[in-house]
Amino acid sequence: MAMELWTSPTPNGWKVTIMLEELKEAGVALPEVKLVPIDLFQRQQFSDAFTEVSPNQKIPGLRDGDKTIMESCAILLYLAEKYPSPLLPTDESRWDAIQWLFWQAAGVGPTFGNKLSYTRYMDDIPMEQKEHPLQRFNNEAQRLLRVLNRQLEGRDYICGDGLTIADIAAYPWVRGWKWSKVDITGHANVVAWVDRVRARPAVERGLSYDFAQDEIDSWSEETRKRYASGGASIASNESIASVS
Ligand SMILES: N[C@@H](CCC(=O)N[C@@H](CS)C(=O)NCC(=O)O)C(=O)O
């Protein structure tokens, strides 16, 4: 039976599509993966069918036979364990990848995500109410970038010479820095790492799922408008009680 990936073209979604392509690149014979697009602008994340796959009502979600998995980093770990490859080493160094994976899930994702929301998706909120969160999330994002920059000193990838699930988790958030307006340009190792990861053919393929290939690096005005106007649904506070 095919695996099903319920997802959207957003940073948390790209983690999994990049992972699938990097596994193929590593020579893993993956079963067929059926893509089930979730239109967040149409609030499909709140449908009963998707809630079965992801009780948290956020993409991505994976169904593999009887097993359903939510949370992008849990999906990365699931795929990495099920299909062994250098993306998650089997020796002691696996803990390097796992700790940086959790660092992304607990720090980079929420911080960059919140900075993005206040920067792009809350135009109806007066600036004086946004100033504090904007500053707080920007400061924390800059702190995380300093941590990442230090970790990348003398290393091509977060855990050393080879790409791991730690890079796959962090990259989609950091690459979107122009959209979230988190300036990475003062962190030379991070800038070089973003370019290095982007140059990988599997990453290019992973970023193209259900998304126009010629807009991977630079969105058209129309796409920017669509994300800006519908972004509030991507970072919604819809109550779980409102599910019909
Ligand atoms: N911690 C979750 C975060 C997932 C998440 O925030 N997904 C966003 C898209 S990037 C989403 O589904 N938003 C819809 C909503 O908030 O209603 C993960 O890593 O999977």
The ligand as a Gaussian input file, in Angstrom:
#p B3LYP/6-31G(d) Opt

LIG

0 1
 N        5.277000      21.614000      14.914000
 C        4.548000      21.346000      13.697000
 C        4.152000      22.654000      13.082000
 C        3.307000      22.431000      11.851000
 C        2.727000      23.738000      11.320000
 O        2.732000      24.773000      11.988000
 N        2.215000      23.658000      10.085000
 C        1.578000      24.827000       9.499000
 C        2.094000      25.052000       8.091000
 S        3.846000      25.345000       8.051000
 C        0.075000      24.597000       9.436000
 O       -0.380000      23.509000       9.142000
 N       -0.710000      25.650000       9.732000
 C       -2.135000      25.585000       9.665000
 C       -2.818000      26.171000      10.870000
 O       -2.118000      26.665000      11.762000
 O       -4.042000      26.141000      10.907000
 C        5.429000      20.528000      12.750000
 O        6.644000      20.692000      12.795000
 O        4.881000      19.709000      11.998000

